[in-house]
């Protein structure tokens, strides 16, 4: 029982440091943005082993993730960046999310879309 308790305590102390070593970020600008303008989505995730998929209902694409328009962009040295044309005609707040393997979804940010000019 003491060995198990020691193992649980050791894991509790070590695991947060190991998990925190691949801190992920995502940002989008500008916000607010007009329909028809390009949104820059960038961020980092040093733990990604595949390209980053960025998805949102604020833009259209032939590629989809769970039925939501998506684009794929390469990740280099843990960083990614893409410019995506906002195509929705509806004003409002839209969530832009990012995912990669092996982590799945690692972040999202809200963007305010002002609609057509």
Long-range contacts (C-beta under 8 A, 24 or more apart in sequence): 21-46, 22-46, 22-47, 22-103, 24-98, 24-103, 24-106, 24-107, 25-107, 26-96, 26-97, 26-98, 26-106, 26-107, 26-108, 26-109, 27-109, 28-96, 28-109, 28-111, 31-110, 31-111, 31-112, 32-111, 32-112, 32-113, 32-114, 33-86, 33-111, 33-112, 33-113, 33-114, 34-86, 34-113, 34-114, 34-115, 34-116, 34-117, 35-86, 35-87, 35-88, 35-89, 35-113, 35-114, 35-115, 35-116, 35-117, 36-85, 36-86, 36-87, 36-116, 36-117, 37-85, 37-86, 38-83, 38-84, 38-85, 38-86, 39-83, 39-84, 39-85, 39-86, 39-96, 39-111, 40-81, 40-82, 40-83, 41-81, 41-82, 41-83, 41-84, 41-96, 41-98, 42-79, 42-80, 42-81, 42-82, 43-79, 43-80, 43-98, 43-107, 44-78, 44-79, 44-80, 45-75, 45-78, 45-80, 45-98, 45-100, 45-103, 45-106, 45-107, 46-78, 47-102, 47-103, 48-75, 48-78, 48-80, 48-100, 48-101, 48-103, 48-106, 49-100, 49-101, 49-102, 50-75, 50-100, 50-101, 51-75, 51-80, 51-100, 52-80, 52-98, 52-99, 52-100, 53-98, 53-99, 53-100, 54-82, 54-84, 54-96, 54-97, 54-98, 55-96, 55-97, 55-98, 55-99, 56-84, 56-94, 56-95, 56-96, 56-97, 56-111, 57-88, 57-94, 57-95, 58-86, 58-87, 58-88, 58-94, 58-96, 58-111, 58-113, 59-84, 59-85, 59-86, 59-87, 59-88, 60-87, 65-99, 75-100, 86-111, 86-113, 88-113, 88-115, 89-115, 89-116, 90-115, 91-115
